[in-house]
Amino acid sequence: MKKITLIATILTSALFIGCKKKYVCECGNPGGVYKTFTIRDTKKNAKEKCYDSDQDVPFSETYCNLK
């Protein structure tokens, strides 16, 4: 009985670890928000894609945050 519970717990947690969800990335500057888009990926990858999406201009005051 303990083995079945342990296996069920491991399988359940493995399903939720690599879950891809929809995240909203919001980009703006001191003038306001100018772009929002959705990313369907893991939270870590979505955060990287969001931050890298609008960082083309060095010393720019633009930002992108995951909502």
C-alpha positions as CSV (number, residue, x, y, z in Angstrom):
1,M,0.0,0.0,0.0
2,K,2.8,2.4,0.8
3,K,4.5,1.7,-2.6
4,I,1.3,2.5,-4.4
5,T,0.9,5.8,-2.6
6,L,4.6,6.7,-3.2
7,I,4.3,5.9,-6.9
8,A,1.1,7.9,-7.2
9,T,2.7,10.9,-5.5
10,I,5.8,10.8,-7.7
11,L,3.7,10.6,-10.9
12,T,1.4,13.4,-9.8
13,S,4.3,15.8,-9.0
14,A,6.0,14.9,-12.3
15,L,2.9,16.0,-14.2
16,F,2.9,19.4,-12.6
17,I,6.6,20.2,-12.8
18,G,6.8,20.4,-16.5
19,C,3.4,22.0,-17.1
20,K,3.1,24.5,-19.9
21,K,0.7,27.4,-19.2
22,K,-0.2,30.6,-20.8
23,Y,1.6,33.7,-19.4
24,V,1.0,37.3,-20.3
25,C,4.1,39.5,-21.0
26,E,3.6,43.2,-20.7
27,C,6.1,45.7,-22.2
28,G,6.2,49.4,-21.5
29,N,8.2,52.5,-20.9
30,P,7.8,55.6,-18.8
31,G,5.0,56.7,-21.2
32,G,2.9,53.6,-20.5
33,V,2.3,50.1,-21.7
34,Y,2.8,49.7,-25.5
35,K,2.7,45.9,-26.0
36,T,1.2,42.8,-24.4
37,F,1.4,39.2,-25.7
38,T,0.9,35.7,-24.4
39,I,3.5,33.0,-24.1
40,R,2.6,29.3,-23.7
41,D,5.6,27.7,-22.0
42,T,7.0,26.8,-18.6
43,K,7.3,29.7,-16.2
44,K,11.1,29.8,-16.4
45,N,11.1,29.8,-20.3
46,A,8.3,32.3,-20.5
47,K,10.1,34.7,-18.1
48,E,13.3,34.5,-20.3
49,K,11.3,35.0,-23.5
50,C,9.5,38.0,-22.0
51,Y,12.6,39.7,-20.7
52,D,14.5,39.1,-24.0
53,S,11.7,40.2,-26.3
54,D,12.3,44.0,-26.1
55,Q,15.9,44.5,-25.0
56,D,17.3,45.4,-28.4
57,V,18.2,49.0,-27.5
58,P,21.0,49.4,-24.9
59,F,20.3,51.9,-22.1
60,S,16.7,52.0,-23.0
61,E,14.0,52.7,-20.4
62,T,11.7,50.0,-21.8
63,Y,10.8,47.0,-19.7
64,C,9.0,43.7,-20.1
65,N,7.4,41.9,-17.1
66,L,5.6,38.6,-16.9
67,K,2.1,39.0,-15.5
